[in-house]
Amino acid sequence: MPAAPAPAAVAGVAASKVSSILGQIESWGDLAMAKEKTDLRADIQAAANLAGSTFGGKREIKKLESHLWEGEVVVQLATGTYGSGTGIIALTDRRLLFLKDGIMQQVSEDFPFEKISSIQWNSGLVLGKITVFVSGNKAEITNVTKQTGKAIVDAVRNRISSGSAPSEAATTSAADEIFEQISKLGALRDSGVLTAEEFDAKKTQLLARL
């Protein structure tokens, strides 16, 4: 009668199987994440990458393209709370858009640049608040991350102070160039040439030009 395998050998085989299963699960997760990224339009994906954390807004990011106007380009994204819903804030070449796409609640509120009289940023320790003034009324979007929120407000101020929006072709070309520059700066940050603070400061300057 063959001898029973030693407990250590059994434990080793079991650990090997668990490790193999975990590896498969991790691979499936990577594939799912890769597929999710490729499903997004290029400008939306670039803006999502710049936003860093989009916790609480992934569903809205997937739905964002269906809420855009023809030829509209997404410049930057952030998550925030408007009313009782948490969703995303999308800065495009034409407007500021808040989108909440929940199972029980759907909210879509937009603020075209030509209708915005002013915009304010109030910062806390980690999060801040964007206040948009439109035709004598105001809208408040809270729980916005500091760096992303300030960058969005600065970009909107720059656009409304310029008076008129550029042509669609010019806007698209400018946005592509700026995204390319930010991507190169991101590579320099990742390689250690730039600090995170230097990258964020330069990114804010570039986004303000859109």
Summary of the structure (lengths in Angstrom):
residues: 210
radius of gyration: 22.3
end to end distance: 79.3
largest distance: 90.9
contacts: 586
relative contact order: 0.10
helix: 51%
strand: 27%
